[in-house]
């Protein structure tokens, strides 16, 4: 038992350290599963294997400790062999074999009797607690008809909280408070059925057995308390996976309301899963429910390595010296010399294409790809994180500053993002961040949807060959979009203008690209007012429309497409957009000397009006002007004294020309648009 006590103590300390260091970084279910190692080691009466790295190798007195506790009578001998890891029954047999004359026999018997008394008392307390609970439940329970439940469900008035109870025939027991609402009942039932799926009623029994055997061991008690807490965290995580994360808030409130009763030490001895808990436990549960931590691949690998090391240290017995020396020699001989990591050079298209991978979870492949990508000046690669938990398929590239770093814009990572979405088939999100920045403030965030809207197609098509990948490089380097802005009311365009300030348009789009959250958008036709920003790629003949508007709570958002998703837009940029629009829509007719005093057309759908002092004219463009509206305007001009120089109806290709007092008006068609030119008299 000595070896079991030593190794299990070390194992508990390792699990406690992992639990502390990885809190919030691994899933609750993985955290709970780590305690399985402790349970197995406590219940193993012998080491599984001889191990040169076992902790027992550094405790030279261990092999003699049991022998020293059992001095021999004159003329008696000890059995040959290694006594390391000997269990209590074996010690008892050795004592008996030494004969009644053995001087240490009374001490050994006293120790054994003390241990047996503790085992009997804790075991009796366990048995009495469960027998009493079982009787009370059977006496006061009432069967409930819950369709679809795999277990019997009962109502028990005297319980302080709902629970799952029973080893051979487990059942769910509800309290009256848990039946006050249909949703609450479904949440409570889902919680207890998750305990059933996790087999927590069996783990509770194993926990009790370990406490009964090791009643004297404070670390075993600590492990029992913490593993019970972790079982509730794991249950919350599993329940929310069934209920859906949209129910987190209501589920958390249910946990608080149903866990008002404080936990009792005696609950450790019952094979029941209860919702009771102290303030600290409840705070941790609510925090986990709100955050729902995911386990990154690199973190999972670290946990597996640490667990394997813990098993190696604590599940094996000490190796003999010759084996240890031989093992040390082998390790020394096989140790590889340090290798210098070569500097990564900017690759050609063939290297990039060869490094493509179908899976974002391929750590080595993703690392190679990132090593081949160029970085903005002043930044160096530090490390990267892969997000593959649940539905996540993302990469966060962590960068560090060097001496000449000033600042970067999200657009400087556009080429890297496009290449990654082309070369990693199932990548959905790409982040770049500084190692000194908060996790929620990346330098940029690109989604596959946004990137493919940018190029107008599936980026994976560019990874068919090095040549097609080169086309993507050229696209990201050379294609500069143009912009137009329009105002819409209930989905109908009231006016539209070229957006000469490309910087404002770029800032608006990039401001949204760095946001990690997106929500389902609105039906644009139902909005009283919004602003359409059209991003035009002339070479590719593509147009992408974005819509800026205010939500009911006053927040500004930018939506991709009429039925796409929106992200929160900076209020400052939205204000700049409104100011830009006001300047565009200031009444140039009244402010322009070319149109001063000229009758104004009563046409709808003004698209734009521009001045051109260099060429001596200004132009006004309208959309969908009817023949009747045009004739009415010509009659207004005639009544104002304008002479017809070229009849609009005789030559519709050239258009009409009208003059008065040294000024002229030319009316021309361009598809569905009608353009009026106002200028000095033509010679």
N, C-alpha and C positions, 0 to 999 in steps of 0.2 A: 504493500500500500504506500510505502514511502515514496517510491518512484512515481506512482500515480498522483500523489499529492503534489510533488514537485513539478512534474510536467504539466498537470492540469492547471496549477497556479500560474505558471508561465503562459500557458495558452489563454487563460482568462485575461491576463494582463495585455497580451497581444491583441485580443479581440476588443478590449476596452480602448486601447490606443487607436486601433483602426476605426472604431465607432466614433471616437472623438475627432480624429483627423479628417474623416470622410463625411462627417455629418453635413447634410444638405447637398452632397456631391454624388451620392449613390441612392438608388431606389430603396424604399423602406423594406421591400421584400428581400432584397439582397442583404441588407443589414440584418434582418431577422434570420436569414439562412446561415449567417456566420456562427450563430450559437449552436448549430448542429454539430460543429467540430468539438465544442466543449462537452456536449452531452455524450458523444461517442467516446471521447477520451475518459470521461468520468466513469463510464459503465464498462470500459475494457479492463479486465483483471490482469492483463499482461500486455507488454509492448508488442507491436505488430511485426517489427523487423529490427535487425541490428543495423545501427546507423552511425557512421563516423562523425556526423555533424549533430548528433543528438545533444541536448543540453546536459545529459547525464555524463558526458565525457569531461565536462569541466567541474564536476563535483566528485572528487576522488574519494571522499569519505562515505559516499552513499552505499557502496558495497559492504562496508564494515558496520554500518549503523545498526542493522538488524542483528548482526552477530554480537556486537558489543552490548546490545540490550538483553542478550540471552547467554550469559557466561555458562561455561560447561562445568559439570561436576568432574572430579578427578577421574581420569581414565576414560572419559567419554570423548567422542569425536563428533565433529560436525559433518553433515553430508557434503560431498564434493559438489562443485559446480557454482555457478554464479547465482547469488541470491537477490540480485537487483530486480526490483519490480515484484517481489514476492507478495502475495495477497495475504489478508488476515488469516483465512483458514490454514494456509501453509505455515504461517508463523505459529499458529496454535499446534499444529502437528509437530513442529520442531521443538516447541516447549515440552510437549508430552514426551517426545523421544529423549529429551535430556535427563528425564527422571526427576523424582521429587527432591532430590538433593541439590538441584540446580539453585544457586544462590539468588538469581534474578527472577525465579519463577513467580514469587508473590507480586513483584512489580509488574510483570507482564500480564498476570491474571487481573490485577487491578485495572490496568489500562484497557484490557479487553472487556472487562465488565462495564467500565465507564462508557466505552464506545457502544456496547450492546444496550445499555440502559438508554443512552441517547437515541439510538436507533428505534428502540421499543417505544419511547415516549413520542418522538416525532411521528413514527408510523401510526401509533394509536391516535394521536391528535388528528392525523390525516383521515384515518378510517372513521373516527367519530364524527368529524366535520362533514364528511360526505354522506354518511348514513343518515345523519340528522337532516341535511339538506334534501336528500332523496325522499325521506319520509314526509317532510313538509310539502315538497312539490307534489307528491302523489296525493296527499290529503287535501290540498287546497287548489289544485289546478282544475281548469275547465277547458275542454277541447274546443279549438276554433277551427272553422272550415276555411282554409286558405287554399284556393285553387292553384295548382301548379307547384306547390311547395314539395320538395323531395323528402322533407322531414315532418313529423307531427308537430303541430304548433298549439301551445296551450297558453291560457291566461292565468297568471299567478299574482294575486292581489298583494301578497306579503313581501314580494321582492323589491329591492331598492332600485334595480335596473334590469333591463332585458338581459338574457343570457342564453348560451348554448350549454346544455348539460347532458351527460350520459356517455359512458364508455362503450357499452355493447349496443344500446339503443339510444343514440343521441336524439335530443328533441330541442326545439326552440321554445323558450318561455318568455312571454311578453308581459309588460305591466300595463295597468289601465292608462297611464300617461302615453304609452306608445300607440294607443288606439284612438287618440283624439283627432286624427286626420288621416285621410287615405294615403297622402304622400308621406307623412311621417311613418305610418305603419309599413309602407313599402320600403322606406329607407332603413328602418330598424331591421326588418326581415332580411333585406339584402346584406346588411352588416353581419348578422348572425350566420347567414348561409355562406358568406365568405369565410368566416371562421371554420365552418364545416368543411368547405373545399380545401382549406389549408390544413385540415386535421388538427386544429389547435386543441381539441379536447384530449387527443392522444399526447400531444406535446406537454399539456398541463400535467398529465399523469407521469410522464418521464421527468418533468421538472420536480415533481413531488418525490419521486424515487431517489433522485440525486440529492435532494435536500435531506431525506431521511438517512441516507448512507453517510453523507458528508455534513452532518448537522453541526460539526465543530469548526467548519471551514468558512471564514468570513467572505472569501472571494466567491465561493459557490453561492452563498446567499445573495451577494451583489449580482452575480450572473443571473440568478433566478428572477430577481426583481427587474433587471434591465431587459431580459429576454421577454418577460411578460409585457413590459411597455412596448417593446419592439413588435410583439405580436399584434398589438392594437394598431400601431402605425402601418404595419403591412396589411392588416385587414382594411384600414381606411383606404389605402392605395388600391387594393384589389376591388373594393366596393365601388369606388369612383370610376374604375375602369369599366365596370358593368353599367353604372348609372349614367356615365358621361360627365366630362369635366364641366359642362354648363351647369351642373347641379351642385358644384362645390360649395357655393355660399349657403344654400339651404341645408345641405348635408352637414356642414360645419355647425350651423345653428342647432340642428337636431342633436348633434353630439354634445354640445354645451348644455342644452336643456335636459337631455336624458342622463347626463353624468353629474348631476348636482350633488349626489351623495359621495362623500370622500371614500377613497379606497381604504380597506382594512388589512393589516398584516395577515389575518387568518385567510384572506382570499387566496394566498399563495398555496394553501393546502387543499383547495377545492378544484375539482376537475370541471370547472365552469368558466366560461368566458363572460366577463361582466364589463359594463361600460363605465364603471366608477373610476375615479382618478383624482389625484391632487391637482393643485393649481399649476405646478410646474409641468406635470404630464399633459394637462389640457392645453397649456400654451404651446408646447411642442407639437401636439397633434393638430391644432388649428393652423400653426405655421406650415406644417407639412401639407395639410389639405390645401392651403392657399397656393403653395409653391409647386408641389408635386415634383420633387427633384428627379431628374433623369440621370442615368448612368452613361457617361461617355465611354467610348470604346477604350480609350487610353486609361481611364479610371478603372474600368472593369479588368483590364489586363493587370493593372497594379494590384487590385484586390486578389486576383487569382494567384499572382506571384507571391504576395504576402501570405495568403492562405497556404500555399504549397510550402513556403519556408516554415510556417508555423507547424505544419504537419511533420515536416522533416525534423524539426527541433524537439517535438514533444511526443510523437507517436512511436519513436524508435528507442531501442535500448542502447546503452553505451557499447561501442566497439572495442575489441581488445587492441592493445597498443600496436601490435604488428600490423593489423589491418589499417589502423589509423595512419601509421607512418606510410604504408603503401599508398593509401588514398591521397595523403598529402603530396607524395611524390608524383602521383599521376596528375593531380591538379596543377602542380608546379610545371611539369613537363608540357602539359597541354595549353598552358596559358599563352594567349596570343599577344604579341607586342602591340603597343599603341600604334594606331594608324592615323596619319594626317588626313583630314577631310579636304579634298581638293576644292578650290574655288569654283563656283558654278558660273559658267560663261553663258552668254545669251545664245540660245540654240537656233538651229535652222528648223525649217518646217518638218523635216524628216524626223528629227529628235522629238519634237512635240507630238507628232503623229504616232510614233512608236510608243510613247508613254501613255497613250489613252487607256482608260479602264472603264468597265461597265458599272463598277460599284464604288460609291463614295466611302464605303466602309473599309476599302482596301488601303490600309494605313501606308504601306510602302509605296504603292502606286501614286497615291495623292501626294505624298511627300516628294516623290521624284518630279511630279508635274509642277508643284510649287517652286521647286528648286530651279526649274527651267524658265520660269516666268520673270519678266523684267519688273523692276520696282521703281517708283518715283525717287528722285534724288533725295538723299538724306535719310533713307529708311533701309533697314536690314531685316532679314528673316530672323525671327526668334523661335517660334514654334507654331504649331497649328492644332486645332481641335476639330474633331469629327462629331457631328450630331446625327446619330442614327437611332435614337430611342423613339419608340412609337412610330408616328408618321414623319418624323424629322429626317431630312436627308440634306445636311448642310455642312459647310466648311467655314471655320473662322480662322483667318490667317492673322496671327499675332506678330506684330512688327515692333522693332525698337528703333529709337532715334539715334542718328550719328551726328557728328559735329556740325555738318552743314544743313541740318534739317530746319526748315522754316514752317511750312504748312503745306497740306495737299488738299485737293478737292475730290469729291467722289468720282468726277469724270476721269481722273487720272488712273482709276482702276477699271475703267470700262473695258479696255482691251483684255485685261487679265480675266475679267468676269466672263466675257464672251467666249474666250478660249476654254475656260473651265467648263462652262455649260455645254460646249461642243464636245469636249474630250472625256467628260465624266457623265455617263449616260443617265444615271438616276439622281444627279445633283439637282436640288430645288432651290437652295439658298446659299449665297456666298457673302461672307462678311470679311472686312478688313478692319483691324483695330490695333491701336497702340497698346503696348504692354503696361503703360502707365494710366490708361484711361479706364473709367468704369465699364462694366460689362454691357450696360445698356446704352453706351455712347460710342458706337463703332464709327470708323472713318467713312464707311459706306456699307450699304446692304443692297445687293441685287438679287431679285428673284428670277427664276427661269421665265415666268410669264412676262415680266418687264423686259428682260433681255430679248426674248423672241418677238415681242412687239416692236422692239427697236430695229431688228433686222427684217421683220416681216416674214418669219418662217421658223421651222424647226432647226435649232442650232446644230443638232446632231448630224444634219445633212452635210455640214461643212467638214465633218471628220471622216468623210469617205476616202480621202486621199490627202497627201501633203499639198497637192495643188489647190484643192478646194479649201484647205485650211489657210492657204496664202490669200485666197479671196476674202476670207473673214478678216485677216490682218489688214488688208487694204481697205475694207469697208470701214473698220473702226478707226483707221488713220485718216482717211480722205473724205468720207461722206459727211458733209456739214449740213445739218437740216436748216430749213427756213421755217418761219412761223407766221400764222395768221391768227387773229383774235376776233371773236364774235360774241355778241350778247344774245342769249336765248331767253324767251319768256314762254313758259309752258311748252317747251320743246320747239318753238318757232323762232327762227333767226330774225332779229330786228335790225341788225346792222353788222357789218364785218369790215375789218381793216387789215392791211399788212402789219405785222408786228416787227417793226424795225429794230426794237430793242431785244436782240437775241439773248443778251446777257440775263435779262429778267426772266425770259422763258426758260433758259437753261437752269437758272437758280431755282425756279419753281419746281421743275421736274426733278432736279437732283435733291432738293429738300425732301421730297417724298421717297426717293430711292433709298435714303439712309434709314428710313423708318422700317422697323421689323414687323409691325402689325398692320393688317389690312382687314377691312370688313366689307360685307356685301353691299354694293352700291344702291343708289336710288334710281327710279325710273325718271330719266331726264325730262320726259314730256310732262311730268307732274310737278316740276319745280317752277315756282313763280319767277325765279330769276337765277341764271347761272352764266358763266363765261366759258366759252369753248376756246381752247388753245389747240390749234392744228399744227402738228409737227410734220413737215413735208420733206421727203427725200427725193429730190428731182431725178437723180440718176436711176434710182430704183423704181420711180413712179409709185411711191407709197406715201400714204397719209395716216398718221395716228392721231386720234382725237382724245383730248383730256378735258375734263369739266371741273371748274372751280366753283364752289358754292358754300353756303353756310348751312350747318345743321340747325335743328330747332334749338339746341342749347347754345348756339352762337359760335361754335367752333368752325374754323375754316377747314375744308377738305379738298382734295384733288382726286377725281375719279377717272379711271382708265376706261374709255368706251362708254356707250350709252347704258350698257348693262353689266359693267365690270365691277371691280372692287375699288374702294377708296381708302386713302390714308390721310392722316392729319397733316394739314399744311400750316406752315408758320403764319401766325397772324400778321406779322410784319410784312411778309411777302404778299399776303392777300391784300393788305392795305396798299402796297405799292402797285399791285395789279389794278385796283379800283382807281387810284390816282392816274395811272397810265391810261385807263379807259376814259376817264373824265377829260383828260387832255386831248385824246383822240376825238371825242364827241363834242368838244366845244364847237359852237356854231360858226364854222368857217365862212358861211354865206354872208353873214353880217360883218365879219372881220376882213373879208377879202375885197380888195379894190376892184378886181375884175368883175365881181358880181354885184357891186354896190349899185343900187337903184334898179336892178334888173328884176322883173317879176319872177317869183320863186315857183318852180313846178310843184303842183300838188300831187306828187308821186309818193307811193309807199316804198318801203324797203330800200332806203339809202344804204349803199354798200360802202362807199368811200368818197372822199373829196380831197383833192390835193392841189397844191399851188406849184407853179414852176416859173419863177421870175426870170430865169435864164432864157427860156424860150418864149416868154411873153404870153403864157396862157395858163389857165387852170382847168381842171376837169372834174366832173361829178358823175358818179356811176350809180345807177339804180337797177334793181332786179325786178323782172316780170312786170314791165310797164305795158298796159293794154293800149290798143289802138285808140279807144275812146279817150283815154287819159292824154295821149299824145295830141290828138286833134283839139282837145279842150285847151291844152297849153299853147298850141299854135294860134288859136283864136285870141288868147290873152295877149300874146306877143303882137298880133296884128292890131289889136285895140290900143296897145301901148305905143304904136308907131313904128314897129319893126317891119322892114321890107324883106320880101322873099327874093333871094338871089338865086337859090337853087331849090326847086320844089322837093320836099321830102318824099312825096308820093311818086314823082316821075322817075327818080333814080334811088331806089332804096339801098343800093350797094354803096354808093358814095355818101348818101345821107342828105339832109337839108342844111341850107346855109341862110342865115338871116342877119341883117345889118341895121345899125342905128347909131348915129352920132359918133362915128369912128370906131365903134366896137362891133364884134361879130359873135354869133352863136352858131356852132355847128352841132347838129344832132345826128348821131350814128348808132348803128346796132352792132352788138358783138354777142351773137348767140341769144341768150335770154336776157342779156344786159343792154341797157340803153345808156349811152355816154354822151354828155353835153360838154362841149369845149367852149370856153369863154375867152376871147382874145381881142387884141387890137385889130383894126380894119386890115384886111388882106389886100395888098397891092397887086 
